[in-house]
Amino acid sequence: QMLVKVGDRVTAGQGLAVVEHREIEWQNRQAGAQAQAAAAALDQARANFEAAEPQYRRFQALKRDSTVSEAEFERVQTGFRAAQAGMRAAEAQVALTRAAAGLAGEALRNSRITSPIAGTVTRRTADVGTQVSPMQPMFQVQDVVTLKLEGTVSAEEFARLRVGQGVRIRIDDLGGAVFIDLRDRTGIVQ
């Protein structure tokens, strides 16, 4: 959806366009659900660890007293280490899914194109239906309050120029319309 056209004045933060984002919305929802599932898996891993740790501590004491077999102790020790590893893996999975959810949320926020500055839309390179990418600018917004103009004039026009003379500027990209008339301002030929 294109919200502005060339020549429109915009404010900083004003929407310029909205990129199709239904798929991005679903990706965002999926990432959120995956983050919830990872959090639940972490809760389960913590519960497993909390159950394995006291049993392991008891078996350590029993092993010191030689009241438990080496095989039985190793079974409990392996279960404790597996519970530790499971908790670390679940913590890592939570971090991964939170990062994915953050990226999906950012992609959704980026589907709304806004102007970084107040100014005038001087160029629009996309229309409805255009395939866009982050590497291709869709708009050019310029602060046209203060402009420096460098241009050329024909030899015939140059002969008529005088220092202090007012000028009119036409912009070809705007169909040749007079963009600004400096004869009514302080713009002078130097």
Salt bridges, closest charged atoms under 4 A:
ASP8 OD1 - LYS5 NZ 3.19
GLU20 OE2 - ARG22 NE 2.87
GLU25 OE2 - HIS21 NE2 3.21
GLU53 OE2 - ARG57 NH2 3.37
GLU70 OE1 - LYS63 NZ 3.58
GLU72 OE2 - ARG75 NH2 2.44
GLU106 OE1 - ARG109 NH2 2.92
ASP127 OD1 - ARG124 NH2 2.51
GLU150 OE2 - LYS148 NZ 3.95
GLU156 OE2 - ARG160 NH1 3.51
ASP181 OD2 - ARG168 NE 3.96
ASP181 OD2 - ARG183 NH2 2.79
